[in-house]
């Protein structure tokens, strides 16, 4: 196996998110735009996997496998289907194979070759106990908390957004970009109820998305423009060989009042986990992904051969769960580790923190 870093730099504003459109009533497979739509800040793991699969097909002339009678070659390259949560194969196995792609890492962020991930949400606070109840010292509910990016090497941090009180602030990652428009009806006519507002994002200068991939082939250093996201925006994709092993995101975190689990990536988690948790600082993210197979006439076309998955609520990266003791934490950890299928594409990566 060979390890590669896949770097993705948006050329302009981007849009990520599966909830931009809702399915039309009585018209399965057809979607309409909601009035107010907001992009997610970063691409989901399935988007990263899909982009890598697309890149491998494109490089090997297999974007239309059925039309070009290259289905077998496409299957060998990227597997037969896109990621399916709860996958069970014909042989009863629950772990999907994606051809020569063995595994991908969780998403991280690059700035001048320095790697950043979302810090634990309790980064600025301290868990305290008072009369058998827990609270966060330093937390103000009116202010909330400000998620930050943390350097995996030197632990320096960056804010998500610009501090509006500082005119020359450059210590941030995301830039909000709003647009308005009208949906077009038949023959280009504007629909009366077609007005919508769309919130997209840009990355501050010098920032990129990135992930590592373990692939069973040799890839050369490459730069290639590619489209990603719901609006198919343009990104510069760069392939670089990783020196040594893939990125280890384990941080040297100080002990907490109680044993804890820190979500390094977004995580599928069963409701049973909350039976073990005594306190949590968490957010959820709505998740749906497109299901495709290599039976599609054209892998690069979203018009045929695709369907939406069920909607799931994932624990957002940065979330932190606390437990009464290490036994309870261990039981929860087993639930996070239950799906190797999800872990193989960068979901459910966690770090345990001892008391």
Secondary structure as UniProt FT lines:
FT   STRAND          2..10
FT   TURN            18..19
FT   STRAND          21..23
FT   TURN            25..26
FT   TURN            28..29
FT   STRAND          31..33
FT   STRAND          36..38
FT   HELIX           45..59
FT   TURN            60..61
FT   TURN            63..69
FT   HELIX           71..78
FT   TURN            85..86
FT   TURN            90..91
FT   TURN            99..100
FT   STRAND          101..104
FT   STRAND          108..111
FT   TURN            112..113
FT   STRAND          114..118
FT   TURN            121..124
FT   STRAND          126..130
FT   TURN            131..132
FT   STRAND          133..137
FT   TURN            141..143
FT   STRAND          148..151
FT   TURN            152..154
FT   STRAND          157..161
FT   TURN            164..165
FT   TURN            167..168
FT   STRAND          172..184
FT   HELIX           186..188
FT   STRAND          190..203
FT   TURN            205..206
FT   STRAND          207..215
FT   STRAND          222..228
FT   TURN            229..232
FT   STRAND          233..241
FT   STRAND          259..263
FT   HELIX           271..275
FT   STRAND          277..281
FT   STRAND          284..287
FT   STRAND          290..291
FT   TURN            294..295
FT   TURN            299..300
FT   STRAND          307..308
FT   STRAND          312..315
FT   TURN            317..318
FT   STRAND          320..323
FT   HELIX           326..336
FT   TURN            337..338
FT   HELIX           340..343
FT   TURN            344..346
FT   STRAND          350..353
//
